[in-house]
Amino acid sequence: MASSPAPITVALIAAPAVSAATLYGFYDALSSVRRDWQMLHGGAPASSPFLPLVVSRDGLPLEAANGVCITPDRSFADCPAPDVVCITDLAVPPGEPLDELYEPEVAWISERYAAGAMLACACSGALLVARTGLLDGEDATSHWAYCDMLRRNHPATRWHAERGFVVAGADQRILMAGSGTVWHTLVLALIARFAGPQDAMQVARINLLELHGTSPVAYASLTAGGTAGDPLIADCQVWAASNYSLESPVARMVAMSGLAERTFKRRFTQATGMSPLDYIHRLRLEEAKQMLESGDEPVEAIALEVGYQDPSFFTRLFRREVALTPAQYRRRFGSMGRQLQRLSGRQAAP
């Protein structure tokens, strides 16, 4: 009698501040391969070819970011050699120093990759993979809120916030998913690579998962990042939040600051990571996105309202920053907004 093939072992890292939803979402999806399709079609019971294991540095229970208690299956030392090491998202603020907090995880990831394992990284889990140095010279992606910080801290890597999925490494053994629920694409890619495209399609159809081509940048909040630690620049940010549509807002902030123009621009860039003009553009475009989501004003009117006299310039800038034209954005997210309004039982504001 032929022996069953060895299971495909996937080590799901349970690290401090991990998101329980994504960690166990991976676990559930991998466990469901073949099993659920057979169950729904009245076929013979089937087992998944995957063996997902929740692993941690010491194997002891730990608290997830939302307070859920996670009980790992194994410690790093006890985990059988995995075929895949998966690093799901971490609920840590962008820019918060990680210091040595994750060094056990970083060391284990490097060790397992050197031993031949594939790495699968979702969302802000890229924070740990980046620290291994394995992404130096490679293309990579992460959640849109983290890419600017990752670009500053790991300049040897080419970070792409606009890409929902990236395959990296000379031997294609690093798979990375970008923002939010793009991890669905990552888990389907793992299933397709190790079990086959048909199994991946079955999981997608059962769970209504979609592989759509909308760039993650379209979902991004252009004003993410908070208020600067520099009090003078923070005051300018507060002013700009309400006055970005005025003519010459950068010149007005320079006057408010009492600094020489060159000094102000250098200080603003150091405090916020972008020039004052880029900051104003982002405030204006974020407001335009809100207007496109919730109303039906003409694009020309929206451009004028947020501070642009030239609608064609506004459209070009919007497309560059959002990866969609204003009209495309309205079709994509205006429809979503209306659906959410209907689901909530509320009417959109007139």
C-alpha positions in Angstrom: 0.0 0.0 0.0 1.5 3.4 -1.0 2.2 5.7 1.8 0.6 9.1 1.9 2.8 12.1 0.8 4.3 14.1 3.6 2.1 17.1 4.5 3.2 20.6 3.4 4.2 22.1 6.7 3.4 25.9 7.1 4.8 27.6 10.2 2.6 30.5 11.1 4.6 32.8 13.3 2.8 34.0 16.4 4.8 37.1 17.4 4.0 40.0 19.8 1.2 42.2 18.4 0.2 39.7 15.7 -3.3 40.0 14.3 -5.3 36.9 15.3 -7.7 37.3 12.4 -5.0 37.0 9.7 -3.0 34.4 11.6 -6.0 32.1 11.9 -7.4 33.1 8.5 -4.3 31.5 7.0 -4.7 28.5 9.3 -8.4 28.1 8.3 -7.8 28.5 4.6 -4.9 26.1 4.5 -6.8 23.5 6.5 -9.9 23.8 4.2 -8.1 22.7 1.0 -9.9 19.7 -0.6 -11.7 19.0 2.7 -14.5 21.6 2.3 -15.0 21.1 -1.4 -15.5 17.4 -0.9 -17.8 18.1 2.0 -20.0 20.5 0.1 -20.3 18.2 -2.9 -21.0 15.0 -1.0 -17.7 13.4 -1.8 -15.6 11.1 0.3 -14.0 12.9 3.3 -10.7 14.4 2.3 -7.8 15.9 4.2 -5.9 19.0 3.4 -2.3 18.5 2.0 -1.2 21.3 4.3 -0.2 21.1 7.9 -0.5 24.6 9.4 1.2 25.1 12.7 1.1 28.2 14.9 4.7 28.6 16.2 6.3 31.1 18.6 9.7 31.6 20.1 8.8 29.7 23.3 5.6 27.9 22.5 3.8 29.6 25.4 0.4 31.2 25.1 0.5 34.9 24.2 -1.9 37.7 23.7 -2.8 38.9 20.1 -3.0 42.5 19.3 -6.8 42.5 20.0 -6.5 40.6 23.3 -7.3 37.1 21.9 -5.2 34.4 23.6 -3.2 32.5 21.1 -1.9 29.0 22.1 0.9 28.0 19.8 1.3 24.4 18.5 5.1 24.5 18.7 8.0 26.5 19.8 10.7 27.4 17.2 12.9 24.7 18.6 10.1 22.0 18.5 8.8 22.9 15.0 9.4 20.3 12.3 11.3 21.8 9.4 8.7 23.9 7.6 8.2 24.1 3.9 6.8 27.6 4.3 7.3 30.2 7.0 4.5 32.7 7.1 4.7 36.1 8.8 1.3 37.7 9.1 0.5 41.3 10.0 1.7 43.1 13.1 -0.4 45.8 14.8 2.5 48.2 15.5 2.4 51.9 14.6 4.4 52.8 11.5 7.7 54.3 12.7 7.6 52.8 16.2 11.2 51.5 17.0 11.2 47.8 17.2 14.6 47.7 18.8 15.4 44.0 19.7 11.8 43.0 20.4 11.5 40.7 17.4 15.1 39.4 17.2 14.1 35.8 18.0 11.6 35.9 15.1 14.0 37.6 12.7 16.8 35.1 13.5 14.4 32.1 13.0 13.1 33.4 9.7 16.6 33.8 8.4 17.6 30.3 9.6 14.6 28.6 8.0 15.0 30.5 4.7 18.7 29.4 4.6 17.5 25.9 5.2 15.3 26.1 2.1 11.9 27.2 3.3 9.7 29.6 1.4 8.8 32.9 3.1 5.2 34.2 2.8 4.7 37.7 4.2 1.5 39.6 4.6 1.0 43.3 5.2 3.1 44.8 8.0 4.8 41.4 8.5 7.3 42.9 6.0 8.7 44.7 9.1 10.3 41.5 10.2 11.4 40.2 6.8 13.1 43.5 6.1 15.2 43.2 9.2 16.6 39.9 8.0 18.3 41.7 5.0 16.8 39.1 2.6 15.1 41.9 0.7 18.2 43.9 0.0 18.3 44.6 -3.7 14.8 43.1 -4.2 11.3 44.4 -5.0 9.0 44.3 -2.0 5.6 45.5 -0.8 3.8 46.1 2.5 0.7 47.9 3.8 0.5 51.3 2.3 0.9 53.0 5.7 4.3 51.4 6.3 6.0 51.7 2.9 7.4 55.2 3.4 8.9 54.2 6.7 10.3 51.0 5.3 11.8 52.9 2.4 13.6 55.2 4.8 14.8 52.4 7.1 15.7 49.8 4.4 16.8 51.9 1.3 18.4 48.9 -0.3 15.0 47.4 -1.0 12.6 48.7 -3.8 9.3 49.2 -1.9 6.1 49.3 -4.0 3.0 50.4 -2.1 1.1 50.2 -5.3 1.6 46.5 -5.8 -0.7 44.1 -4.0 1.5 41.1 -4.6 5.3 40.7 -5.1 7.4 37.6 -5.7 11.0 38.2 -4.7 14.4 36.5 -4.2 16.6 34.9 -6.9 14.9 31.6 -6.5 11.4 33.2 -6.1 11.1 31.9 -2.5 9.7 35.1 -1.0 6.0 35.9 -1.6 4.7 39.2 -0.2 1.2 40.6 0.0 0.4 44.2 0.5 -2.4 45.9 2.4 -5.3 44.5 4.3 -7.1 41.5 2.8 -4.7 41.1 0.0 -3.4 38.3 2.2 -6.2 36.3 0.5 -4.1 36.5 -2.7 -1.1 35.3 -0.7 -2.8 32.2 0.7 -4.3 31.3 -2.7 -0.8 31.6 -4.2 0.6 29.2 -1.6 -2.2 26.7 -2.3 -1.7 27.0 -6.1 2.1 26.6 -5.8 2.1 23.6 -3.5 -1.3 21.9 -4.1 -2.3 23.1 -7.6 -4.4 25.9 -9.3 -7.6 23.8 -9.1 -7.3 23.5 -5.3 -6.7 27.2 -5.1 -9.7 28.0 -7.3 -11.9 25.8 -5.2 -10.9 27.6 -2.0 -11.5 30.9 -3.7 -15.0 29.9 -4.9 -16.1 28.5 -1.6 -15.0 31.6 0.3 -16.0 34.1 -2.4 -12.4 35.4 -2.6 -11.5 37.7 -5.5 -8.2 38.4 -7.2 -8.9 41.9 -8.4 -6.4 44.3 -10.0 -7.2 47.5 -8.0 -3.9 48.9 -6.7 -3.6 49.1 -2.9 -2.6 52.8 -3.3 -6.2 53.5 -4.3 -7.3 52.5 -0.8 -4.6 54.4 1.0 -5.1 57.4 3.2 -2.8 60.0 1.8 -2.7 61.9 5.1 -1.7 58.9 7.3 1.2 59.5 9.6 -0.1 61.8 12.3 1.2 65.2 13.6 4.8 66.0 13.6 6.8 66.0 16.8 8.1 69.5 16.0 5.6 71.9 17.6 6.0 74.7 15.0 5.5 72.2 12.1 2.6 70.6 14.0 0.9 74.0 14.3 1.3 74.4 10.5 -0.2 71.0 9.9 -3.3 71.9 12.0 -3.7 75.1 10.0 -3.3 73.3 6.7 -6.0 70.8 7.6 -8.6 73.5 7.4 -7.0 75.9 4.9 -5.4 73.7 2.2 -7.8 75.0 -0.5 -6.6 78.6 -0.1 -4.3 80.1 -2.7 -0.5 79.8 -1.9 -0.9 77.7 1.3 2.8 77.0 1.5 3.7 80.7 1.4 1.1 81.3 4.2 2.7 78.5 6.3 6.1 80.0 5.8 4.8 83.4 7.0 3.1 81.7 10.0 6.3 80.0 11.0 8.4 83.2 11.1 11.3 81.2 9.5 13.2 81.8 6.3 11.5 79.9 3.4 14.4 77.5 2.9 14.7 76.8 6.6 11.0 76.2 6.9 10.9 73.8 4.0 13.9 71.8 5.3 12.4 71.7 8.8 9.0 70.6 7.5 10.5 67.8 5.4 12.5 66.6 8.3 9.4 66.5 10.5 6.9 65.0 8.1 8.9 63.1 5.5 7.6 65.2 2.7 7.9 68.7 1.3 5.2 71.3 2.3 3.8 71.3 -1.3 3.5 67.5 -1.4 1.8 67.7 2.0 -0.8 70.2 0.7 -1.3 68.0 -2.4 -2.1 65.0 -0.2 -4.5 66.9 2.0 -6.3 68.2 -1.1 -6.4 64.8 -2.8 -7.7 63.0 0.3 -10.6 65.4 0.5 -11.2 64.9 -3.2 -11.4 61.1 -2.6 -14.0 61.6 0.1 -16.1 63.8 -2.2 -15.8 61.3 -5.0 -16.9 58.5 -2.7 -19.9 60.3 -1.3 -21.3 62.6 -3.9 -21.8 63.2 -7.6 -20.3 66.6 -8.2 -18.4 67.0 -11.5 -14.7 66.3 -11.3 -14.1 69.9 -12.4 -16.1 71.2 -9.4 -14.3 69.0 -7.0 -10.9 70.1 -8.3 -11.9 73.8 -7.8 -13.2 73.1 -4.3 -10.1 71.5 -3.0 -7.8 74.2 -4.5 -7.0 73.4 -8.1 -7.9 75.9 -10.8 -6.8 73.5 -13.6 -8.9 70.3 -13.7 -6.5 68.6 -16.1 -3.6 69.1 -13.6 -5.8 67.8 -10.8 -6.6 64.7 -12.8 -3.0 64.0 -13.7 -1.9 64.5 -10.1 -4.8 62.3 -8.8 -3.9 59.5 -11.1 -0.2 59.7 -10.2 -0.9 59.5 -6.5 -3.9 57.2 -6.4 -3.2 55.0 -9.4 -6.8 55.7 -10.7 -8.3 58.6 -12.5 -11.0 60.5 -10.5 -13.7 59.0 -12.6 -12.3 55.5 -12.1 -12.0 56.1 -8.4 -15.6 57.2 -8.2 -16.8 54.1 -10.1 -14.8 51.9 -7.8 -15.4 53.5 -4.4 -18.6 55.4 -5.0 -20.4 52.1 -5.6 -18.9 50.7 -2.5 -20.0 53.7 -0.5 -23.6 53.3 -1.7 -23.6 49.6 -0.9 -22.3 50.3 2.6 -25.0 53.0 3.0 -27.7 50.4 2.0 -26.3 47.8 4.3 -26.3 50.2 7.2 -29.9 51.2 6.6 -28.9 54.9 6.3 -29.2 57.3 3.5 -26.3 59.2 2.1 -26.3 62.8 3.1 -27.8 65.0 0.4 
